[in-house]
Amino acid sequence: MDPLPLFVNKHQLELMQNCTEQAIAQLQNQHQAGQFASENEEKQEQNLLTYGTNNYEEAYNLIQGIDKQLKSHIAAWNSEPNGSKPVPLDLNSYQTKLLHTWIEHRLNNVSSSKNEEPQTSTGDKQLLENLLEQLPESSPQEDSD
């Protein structure tokens, strides 16, 4: 699969990276609570749909892969911080879906209550909406032939 070219500024990369950190924290909390590799068939099916696996390490590596790419692009940023440029992200369909889900989650938190996430400004809301517009809304099953 070709890398997904997003046209973003440095702050958008940082917002996405913050979303992946939240996703990692939630996954770790589920694992520590014994909820990830649950015997519950519904939970197992949810894990397969979300991560493509019931294996915690594989799911963790999936999110970690997004996080590493974002950190690398942030560290290598050599343009004006507010200027946008194309940034290629090499994501599989599950990673794209996870990133889309976590950006939506962050955007919903911003929209629902200004007090919950004071570090997120109205400008951030527009940047998050722009990211969602650029990310494809594909399901992992569409890619399996």
Disulfide bonds with the S-S distance in Angstrom:
none
